[in-house]
């Protein structure tokens, strides 16, 4: 099981839950786990698993780098879809800034994006978890006035001029390379 992909693990759990529902001949319960839902058992149980290959790609990408963000791939995709950005962008920023969440400030361990703050005692935004960081940064990139040129163009070059102005050209190049690898 430890070498199984997330989809394979979900399938194993689905099979266990389905077997339980059939053997118990119960009209309840409804099992919900991630995107997997087993409806009430009546005879044979039918279930659906909605799969998004982008989630699986990000999971594999982060897993290969031993990144703690592997378990947040779904959040990256949900935020990208909601904010209408390239689904690889935030993941790539996290890799360029912190190795995918592996090198975060000790005072801001859930800040894989290197976001600084003038109001935080340690100088970095302190998010309660990685999901909050992904959601906040995704929202800010698509709504904050500072990123207006990026919002209009979607250009990594425009983003880099605000996100990392001191090293904009180098940072944009690194970002593009990571996005291509994903």
C-alpha positions in Angstrom: 0.0 0.0 0.0 2.9 2.4 0.7 3.9 2.4 -2.9 0.4 2.8 -4.2 -0.7 6.1 -5.9 -3.4 8.2 -4.3 -5.8 6.9 -6.9 -4.9 3.3 -6.1 -5.3 3.9 -2.4 -8.7 5.4 -3.0 -9.7 2.4 -5.1 -8.6 0.0 -2.3 -10.7 1.9 0.2 -13.6 2.1 -2.2 -13.5 -1.7 -2.6 -13.4 -2.2 1.2 -16.4 0.2 1.7 -18.3 -1.4 -1.2 -17.7 -4.9 0.3 -18.9 -3.7 3.7 -22.0 -2.1 2.2 -22.9 -5.2 0.3 -22.2 -7.6 3.2 -24.1 -5.5 5.7 -27.0 -5.0 3.3 -27.4 -1.7 4.9 -29.4 1.2 3.4 -27.0 3.4 5.3 -24.4 4.8 5.7 -23.2 7.1 3.0 -19.4 7.0 2.9 -17.8 10.2 1.6 -14.0 10.3 1.3 -12.4 13.0 -0.8 -14.2 12.9 -4.2 -15.4 9.3 -3.6 -19.0 8.8 -2.6 -20.6 5.4 -2.0 -24.4 5.8 -2.2 -26.7 3.8 0.2 -26.4 0.1 -0.4 -29.4 -1.5 -2.1 -28.3 -4.8 -3.7 -25.2 -3.9 -5.6 -23.5 -0.6 -4.9 -22.6 1.7 -7.7 -20.1 4.4 -7.1 -18.4 7.2 -9.0 -14.9 8.5 -8.6 -14.2 11.8 -10.3 -10.6 11.8 -11.4 -8.6 14.8 -12.5 -5.3 13.9 -14.2 -3.9 17.3 -13.2 -4.2 16.3 -9.5 -2.4 13.0 -10.2 0.3 14.8 -12.1 0.9 17.2 -9.3 0.9 14.4 -6.7 3.6 12.5 -8.7 5.6 15.7 -9.3 5.7 16.6 -5.6 6.2 13.0 -4.5 9.2 12.7 -6.7 10.6 15.7 -4.9 9.6 14.4 -1.5 7.5 17.5 -1.0 4.9 17.9 1.7 2.7 19.6 -0.9 2.0 16.2 -2.5 -1.1 16.0 -0.2 -2.4 19.4 -1.3 -2.4 18.8 -5.1 -6.2 19.0 -5.2 -6.2 22.4 -3.5 -3.7 23.7 -6.1 -6.1 22.6 -8.9 -9.3 23.9 -7.2 -7.7 27.3 -6.7 -6.3 27.5 -10.2 -9.8 26.6 -11.6 -11.6 29.1 -9.3 -9.1 31.9 -10.1 -8.8 31.0 -13.8 -5.0 30.7 -13.7 -2.6 28.1 -15.2 -2.9 25.0 -12.9 0.9 24.7 -12.7 1.6 28.3 -11.7 1.3 28.1 -7.9 2.9 24.7 -7.7 5.9 26.1 -9.7 6.1 29.2 -7.5 6.3 26.9 -4.4 9.1 24.9 -5.9 11.1 28.0 -6.9 10.6 29.7 -3.6 10.9 26.8 -1.1 11.6 23.5 -2.9 7.9 22.7 -2.8 7.4 23.5 0.9 10.6 21.8 2.0 12.5 25.0 2.9 10.1 27.3 4.6 11.0 29.8 7.3 10.9 28.2 10.8 8.6 31.0 11.9 6.2 30.4 8.9 6.3 26.7 8.2 3.2 26.8 6.0 4.5 29.5 3.7 5.9 27.7 0.6 5.6 30.8 -1.5 8.1 33.0 0.3 5.5 35.7 0.9 6.9 38.4 3.1 5.0 40.6 5.5 5.8 43.9 7.0 3.4 43.2 9.9 4.6 39.8 10.9 7.2 39.6 13.6 9.3 37.2 11.6 8.9 39.0 8.3 6.8 36.3 6.5 3.1 35.6 6.2 2.2 32.9 8.7 -0.6 30.7 7.3 -2.4 28.1 9.5 -1.7 25.4 6.9 -0.6 24.8 3.3 -4.2 24.9 2.0 -4.7 28.4 3.4 -1.4 29.5 1.8 -2.4 28.1 -1.6 -5.9 29.7 -1.4 -4.6 33.1 -0.2 -1.7 33.4 -2.7 -3.9 32.2 -5.5 -6.5 34.8 -4.7 -4.0 37.7 -4.2 -2.3 37.0 -7.5 -5.6 37.3 -9.4 -7.2 40.1 -7.4 -4.5 42.4 -5.8 -3.8 45.7 -7.6 -0.1 45.1 -7.5 -0.5 42.2 -9.9 -2.8 44.0 -12.4 -0.5 43.6 -15.4 -0.1 39.9 -14.7 -3.9 39.6 -14.3 -4.4 41.2 -17.7 -1.6 39.3 -19.6 -1.1 36.0 -17.7 2.6 36.5 -18.4 5.1 35.0 -16.1 7.4 38.0 -17.0 4.8 40.4 -15.7 4.3 38.4 -12.5 8.0 38.2 -11.8 8.4 42.0 -12.0 6.2 42.3 -8.9 6.7 38.9 -7.2 10.5 39.1 -7.3 11.6 42.4 -8.8 15.2 42.2 -7.8 15.7 39.0 -9.8 12.7 39.1 -12.2 14.3 37.7 -15.3 16.1 34.8 -13.5 13.0 34.0 -11.4 10.7 34.0 -14.5 13.1 31.6 -16.2 13.1 29.2 -13.2 9.4 29.4 -13.0 8.9 28.5 -16.7 11.3 25.5 -16.3 9.4 24.1 -13.4 6.0 24.6 -15.1 7.4 22.7 -18.1 8.5 19.8 -15.8 5.0 19.6 -14.2 
